[in-house]
């Protein structure tokens, strides 16, 4: 069974139709790269998957559980959606770290807030917080940031901030990790260090949905590639086909903008 099933997702802002009948599925441990020009709907699609936006129509399922069905009012309640967001981790373009917290505190924060909802939180507070800190430190070590845990975001490079953001997304152990152009704000040298972390996650069979303009990375790491244009999926398939031998003229036009041929 697919870990993620997206069926007929639609989304409009006012009179502007941003997503038009989007459907795809993803297996456990697979990487899906979404490519396309600015304004094609890629980021809106990620935001709908993470319930930062509510789709106007369609169905989203994770591990067979219906998280969202536009025709089922029970799935539209904010209280239900808040819990369902935990299935997804999202890494933003611009890090979105809290400047008043250190790297390790940024990674710990969401888990700490969730822990307070546990019925035994007060009786086990010290133990729970110790476990959360140990997990955060382990994640930052995996990101190559063992010596930066006590640094604040302004004391970190862009690549380091993005690696903290990846650790933060992983802290809640999501089923699916989503990236929204995670290297777009970085210079080429820093881009490489973030892509290496993402490659390592892919090697560990982390299920990922990646919006990216890094065509070589998409070719090397993806199991599937989707090309979006004007709110629609114009082409989808394995990277060898979509990036190496696209069927659609619009896909070929888009890929021709990149100097390195996939």
C-alpha positions as CSV (number, residue, x, y, z in Angstrom):
1,X,0.0,0.0,0.0
2,X,1.2,3.5,-0.8
3,X,2.3,5.6,2.2
4,X,0.8,8.7,0.6
5,X,-2.2,9.0,-1.7
6,X,-3.2,12.3,-3.1
7,X,-6.4,12.3,-5.2
8,X,-8.0,15.2,-7.2
9,X,-6.6,18.0,-5.0
10,X,-7.9,21.4,-6.0
11,X,-7.1,24.8,-4.5
12,X,-8.1,28.4,-5.4
13,X,-7.3,31.8,-4.0
14,X,-10.2,34.0,-4.9
15,X,-10.7,33.6,-8.6
16,X,-7.3,32.2,-9.2
17,X,-7.2,28.4,-9.5
18,X,-3.8,27.4,-8.2
19,X,-4.1,23.6,-8.1
20,X,-6.1,21.7,-10.7
21,X,-7.0,18.1,-10.1
22,X,-3.7,16.9,-8.6
23,X,-3.3,13.2,-8.1
24,X,-0.3,11.0,-7.3
25,X,0.9,8.3,-4.8
26,X,4.2,7.6,-3.1
27,X,5.6,4.4,-1.6
28,X,7.4,4.0,1.7
29,X,11.0,5.0,1.4
30,X,10.6,6.7,-2.0
31,X,11.7,10.2,-2.9
32,X,9.4,12.4,-5.1
33,X,10.8,15.5,-6.7
34,X,8.4,18.2,-7.9
35,X,9.8,20.6,-10.5
36,X,8.3,23.4,-12.5
37,X,8.4,27.2,-13.0
38,X,7.6,29.7,-10.3
39,X,3.8,30.0,-9.9
40,X,3.1,26.5,-11.1
41,X,1.6,25.5,-7.8
42,X,4.5,23.5,-6.3
43,X,4.6,25.3,-2.9
44,X,0.8,25.5,-2.6
45,X,0.7,21.7,-3.1
46,X,3.3,21.2,-0.2
47,X,1.3,23.6,2.0
48,X,-1.9,21.6,1.3
49,X,-0.1,18.3,2.2
50,X,1.0,19.9,5.5
51,X,-2.5,21.4,6.1
52,X,-1.1,24.9,6.2
53,X,-3.7,25.5,3.4
54,X,-7.0,23.6,3.2
55,X,-7.6,22.2,-0.3
56,X,-11.0,23.1,-1.8
57,X,-11.5,19.5,-3.1
58,X,-9.9,16.1,-3.1
59,X,-8.6,13.5,-0.7
60,X,-5.3,13.0,1.2
61,X,-4.4,9.6,2.7
62,X,-1.4,8.5,4.7
63,X,-0.9,4.8,5.4
64,X,-4.4,4.2,4.3
65,X,-5.9,6.6,6.8
66,X,-8.0,9.4,5.3
67,X,-6.5,12.6,6.7
68,X,-8.5,15.0,4.5
69,X,-11.6,14.6,2.4
70,X,-13.3,17.7,1.2
71,X,-16.6,15.9,1.3
72,X,-16.3,14.7,4.9
73,X,-16.8,17.5,7.4
74,X,-15.2,15.5,10.2
75,X,-11.8,15.7,8.4
76,X,-12.1,19.5,8.1
77,X,-12.1,20.4,11.8
78,X,-9.1,22.3,12.9
79,X,-8.6,20.1,16.0
80,X,-8.3,17.0,13.7
81,X,-6.1,18.8,11.2
82,X,-3.6,19.9,13.9
83,X,-3.0,16.2,14.8
84,X,-2.8,15.1,11.2
85,X,0.0,17.6,10.5
86,X,2.3,15.4,12.6
87,X,2.4,12.9,9.7
88,X,4.4,15.5,7.7
89,X,7.6,17.4,8.4
90,X,8.2,20.6,6.4
91,X,11.5,22.3,5.7
92,X,11.0,25.8,4.4
93,X,13.0,27.8,1.9
94,X,14.1,30.4,4.5
95,X,14.7,28.2,7.5
96,X,12.1,29.8,9.8
97,X,14.1,29.2,12.9
98,X,13.2,31.1,16.1
99,X,16.0,33.7,16.5
100,X,15.6,33.7,20.3
101,X,16.4,30.0,20.7
102,X,19.6,28.1,20.2
103,X,20.0,25.4,17.6
104,X,19.2,22.6,20.1
105,X,16.3,24.6,21.6
106,X,14.8,25.1,18.1
107,X,14.9,21.3,17.5
108,X,13.4,20.6,20.9
109,X,10.6,23.1,20.9
110,X,7.8,21.3,19.0
111,X,8.4,18.1,20.9
112,X,8.3,20.0,24.2
113,X,4.9,21.5,23.4
114,X,3.5,18.1,22.5
115,X,4.9,16.6,25.6
116,X,2.9,19.0,27.8
117,X,-0.3,17.3,26.5
118,X,0.8,14.0,27.9
119,X,-1.2,13.0,31.0
120,X,2.0,12.0,32.9
121,X,3.9,15.2,31.9
122,X,4.1,16.8,35.3
123,X,5.1,13.6,37.1
124,X,7.8,12.8,34.5
125,X,8.7,16.3,33.4
126,X,12.5,16.1,34.0
127,X,12.8,12.6,32.4
128,X,10.7,13.7,29.4
129,X,12.7,16.9,28.8
130,X,16.0,15.0,29.2
131,X,14.9,12.5,26.5
132,X,13.8,15.3,24.2
133,X,17.1,17.1,24.6
134,X,19.1,13.9,24.0
135,X,17.1,13.2,20.8
136,X,17.7,16.8,19.6
137,X,21.4,16.5,20.2
138,X,21.5,13.2,18.3
139,X,19.8,14.8,15.3
140,X,22.1,17.8,15.3
141,X,25.1,15.4,15.5
142,X,23.7,13.6,12.5
143,X,23.5,16.9,10.7
144,X,27.2,17.6,11.4
145,X,26.4,20.3,14.0
146,X,27.7,18.8,17.2
147,X,29.8,22.0,17.8
148,X,26.9,24.4,17.0
149,X,24.2,23.2,19.3
150,X,24.4,26.3,21.6
151,X,24.6,28.8,18.8
152,X,21.8,31.1,17.9
153,X,20.6,31.3,14.3
154,X,22.4,34.6,13.7
155,X,25.6,32.8,14.6
156,X,25.1,30.1,12.0
157,X,25.6,30.1,8.2
158,X,22.7,29.6,5.9
159,X,23.6,26.0,5.3
160,X,23.9,25.4,9.0
161,X,20.5,27.0,9.7
162,X,18.9,24.8,7.0
163,X,20.4,21.7,8.6
164,X,19.0,22.8,12.0
165,X,15.6,23.1,10.2
166,X,16.0,19.6,8.8
167,X,16.7,18.3,12.3
168,X,13.7,20.1,13.7
169,X,11.5,18.5,11.0
170,X,12.8,15.1,11.9
171,X,12.4,15.5,15.6
172,X,8.6,14.7,15.4
173,X,9.4,11.5,13.4
174,X,7.1,12.3,10.5
175,X,6.0,9.7,8.0
176,X,6.9,12.0,5.2
177,X,9.5,14.8,5.1
178,X,8.7,17.7,2.7
179,X,11.2,20.2,1.4
180,X,10.2,23.5,-0.2
181,X,13.2,24.5,-2.4
182,X,15.6,24.1,0.6
183,X,18.6,25.4,-1.2
184,X,17.1,28.4,-3.0
185,X,18.4,30.9,-0.4
186,X,21.9,29.4,-0.3
187,X,25.1,30.0,-2.3
188,X,26.5,27.1,-4.2
189,X,29.0,26.0,-1.5
190,X,26.3,25.9,1.2
191,X,23.8,24.3,-1.2
192,X,26.2,21.3,-1.5
193,X,26.2,20.7,2.3
194,X,22.4,20.7,2.5
195,X,22.1,18.4,-0.5
196,X,24.5,15.9,1.0
197,X,22.3,15.7,4.1
198,X,19.3,15.1,2.0
199,X,21.1,12.4,0.0
200,X,22.0,10.7,3.3
201,X,18.3,10.8,4.3
202,X,17.4,9.3,1.0
203,X,20.0,6.5,1.5
204,X,18.3,5.8,4.8
205,X,15.0,5.3,3.0
206,X,13.4,8.4,4.3
207,X,10.1,9.1,2.5
208,X,10.5,12.6,1.0
209,X,8.6,15.1,-1.2
210,X,11.0,17.7,-2.5
211,X,10.2,20.8,-4.4
212,X,13.5,21.7,-6.1
213,X,15.3,23.4,-9.0
214,X,18.4,21.2,-8.5
215,X,17.9,19.0,-11.6
216,X,21.0,16.9,-11.1
217,X,20.0,16.1,-7.5
218,X,16.4,15.3,-8.6
219,X,17.8,12.9,-11.2
220,X,20.2,11.2,-8.8
221,X,18.0,10.9,-5.6
222,X,14.4,10.6,-6.9
223,X,12.2,7.5,-7.5
224,X,9.6,9.7,-9.2
225,X,9.6,13.2,-10.7
226,X,6.5,15.4,-11.2
227,X,6.6,18.4,-13.6
228,X,3.9,20.9,-12.8
229,X,2.7,23.7,-15.1
230,X,-0.1,26.1,-14.5
231,X,-1.4,24.2,-11.5
232,X,-1.5,20.8,-13.2
233,X,0.7,17.8,-13.3
234,X,1.8,17.9,-16.9
235,X,4.2,14.9,-16.7
236,X,5.2,12.4,-14.1
237,X,7.3,9.2,-14.0
238,X,10.8,8.0,-13.2
239,X,13.6,10.6,-13.4
240,X,15.2,8.9,-16.5
241,X,11.9,9.5,-18.4
242,X,10.8,12.9,-17.1
243,X,14.3,14.5,-16.9
244,X,16.1,12.4,-19.5
245,X,13.5,11.9,-22.2
246,X,10.4,14.1,-21.5
247,X,7.3,13.4,-23.6
248,X,5.8,16.9,-23.3
249,X,7.2,19.9,-25.2
250,X,6.5,22.2,-22.2
251,X,8.7,19.9,-20.0
252,X,11.5,20.1,-22.6
253,X,11.3,23.9,-22.7
254,X,11.5,24.1,-18.9
255,X,14.5,21.7,-18.7
256,X,16.3,23.6,-21.5
257,X,16.8,26.5,-19.0
258,X,19.3,24.5,-17.1
259,X,22.8,24.3,-18.3
260,X,23.4,20.8,-17.0
261,X,21.4,18.3,-18.9
262,X,19.8,15.7,-16.8
